[in-house]
């Protein structure tokens, strides 16, 4: 399920426009980096990719993703 979500994330033209970067994937979690000004929009797209991918649609139970936002001390210019 997570692999299919990551593929959907990679294919998202909107996320590419938001200048996102996939930093880490551990078990059922993915960690992304996006500019602070785009964090809410990226969070919604991430949730959609996690909950509504091809594998998730085949399951009889709904998948629920709970995106969270954390800030770091790096500047957005890097």
Protein Blocks (a to p, Z undefined) as FASTA:
>chain_A
ZZmmmmmmmmmmklmmnopacfbdchjaccddddfklmmmmmmmmmmmmmmcfklmmpmb
dcdddddddddfbdfkZZ
